């Protein structure tokens, strides 16, 4: 555990129980969300690389258009 995280836990331990529980739930939710996001990125890495290669090939073949945000 880093010293900063340890300091945060020391300070959190001074909060009332309901605030500690709210903080703990938030932190756990964030950790779970980050793990899911990382897993999603790892799982989609090959697909994203393939799509990027495909887009680059289409651009090199002149099959793309310049995007004009004002025309959207």
N, C-alpha and C positions, 0 to 999 in steps of 0.2 A: 504494500500500500504506500502511495506517495505521501509525503509530509503534508501536501496541500489537501489531499482527500482526508487524511487523518485530522487535520485542523477543522475541516468542514464538519466531520462527524462529532468532534468535541463540541463545536458551537451548536450543532443540531441537537445534541444531547441536553442542552440547556433549555430547549423549547418545551412548551407544554406537550403532553402526550398526543393530543389530537393533531398538533402541527407536525410533530415528528412522524406520525402516521401518514399525513398528507405528503410530506417531503419524501418519505420512503416509497410511497406508492408512485409518486411522480418519477423518482429516480429509477425505480424498477421498470416502469413503463418506457422510459427513455432508453434504458439498456436493451430491453426486448425489441423496441422499435429499431434501434441501431443494428442489432443482430439480424433482424429480418431484412433491413435495407441492404446490408452487406451481402447477405445470402442472395438476394435478388440480383444485385450487381454481378456477383460471381457467376450466377446461373445464366445471366443474359450477355456475358462478355463476348462469347463466340458469335451470338446472333448480332450484337451491335457491331462487331468488327466486320461481319459479312455485309450488313446493311451499309456501313460506311464505304467499304470497297465497291459495292454496287453503285452507290451514289457518285463516287469519284469517277468510276468508269463511264457512267451516263454523262457526267459533266464533261469529261475529256472527249466524248463522242458528240458533244454539242447538243445533247438532248435535254438540257436544263435551261431555265429562263431566269433572268435577274429578278429578284423579288422586290417589288415596289410596295412598301408598307402603306403608302397613301391609297393604293388601289384595293386594299383589303376591305 
